[in-house]
């Protein structure tokens, strides 16, 4: 391995070791639930006019196996209504629950602790009632929040490269939503949840006769540029971290390229993005170990010169610090154990993870750790 990759693997393994639960201790967390700073479960972009999507009038008539077998479902056109159905059945709200003094929502996609760190953004062609553009999906309103308009020639360039009609869906993570409850293990759960979200999109697409293809050659920095993150000023510690980019297209289309040319990505830098992300919590805890592993596992692709968030991302010092682990908590008890465990992880990662700096080449649906960025504060001393 070269020095950069070796360092990234080392940092990832250190995170894995430190954030495991052991017989004599748990991984670090805030050790209590700070209800006053519970993150808002709904991100919105303030200063834009949401475009409401229609809700389904009735459930799809398909039987259970149609979730898995695309051949069972007729291919639907790409319209405002069918895109609304895709999002409703994958990332939309499914129910509300209440107890005296509290009400909360459930969603179609599973989430650890019902914290939902995963956000969705769409890049759409021109459709009846919707201009071509970049949008954030607001699940609370079941609406698209327009962030930038995409010129027709740019969309045609995308279509020509991907060889067919369709649209792009990007998934991002807000690490703080998980770290509020789970502390340093939050990065694990964010990867877990983005896998759930991607699977939910795939099931929902199947019902519409569509297919979701992961563009795994598109780097985190490229996704950030496509979504205008380099032009976005984020609330402290509440960045959205690029996870993956998918292309939604009709089932049966020929092989879809897994990349986007630099020329296409660079054109998005000239777009004017609007909307300000809402603040989710008043106060935060900085788990810097999450920042380090996120950077170590970031997918740099062929665009290592592209920043994930850009110079406008806030970098703030100070704040609350996490509890430091006691000596007996800092490592497993067996001297041989970590070496064997690390060896297993290296083998497993290189064999099953197609992405990131670990240079893997197999599983299309792997949801292993990746990304960069992270909250910049630390939980309270013990």
PyMOL commands that set and color helices and strands:
alter all, ss='L'
color gray80, all
select helices_A, chain A and resi 3-18+35-37+64-67+70-72+80-88+112-114+152-162+175-207+220-226+229-231+262-270+288-296+327-329+335-352+356-358
alter helices_A, ss='H'
color red, helices_A
select strands_A, chain A and resi 45-46+51-52+93-99+102-107+118-124+133-138+143-149+167-173+210-214+241-250+276-277+285-286+320-321
alter strands_A, ss='S'
color yellow, strands_A
deselect
rebuild
show_as cartoon
